[in-house]
């Protein structure tokens, strides 16, 4: 349903991510989210919505707004439950990037990528659980939002 979706995503404009691969990953997640998502904040009027996503005071903040940029709801999630997954995800992404740069075998690159996807899926499940009862997401939307959470976490 077109009205139950994110139409805009805003991230902090602080320093760029540490490498072009991370920037491309973030940009792709935003583009994919805007191309198709299911984002239904419980108890809010139909969207579309604008999402301002940031880390503030050690919390992951979802500032859900209408298309006129008026805040409808702010959801703050503790980062603690995500820290291990984010750390592991960054390590696997770095390993993948190194393997590609060094020209490793296709089998090694695929094995690393499978591990990355597994962590990504686990992060998406955790994000969906933490937002349960507040925002209903489909799995792909949750995966892409987890990518943005990881990108935000690189900045702190």
Secondary structure, 3 states (H helix, E strand, C coil): CCCCCEEEEEECCCCCCCCHHHHHHHHHHHHHHHHCCCEEECCCCCCCEEEEEEEECCEEEEEEECCCCCEEEEEEEECHHHHHHHHHHHHHHHHHHHHHHHCCCHHHHHHHHHHHHHHHHHHHHHHHHHHCCCEEECHHHHHHHHHHHHHHHHCC
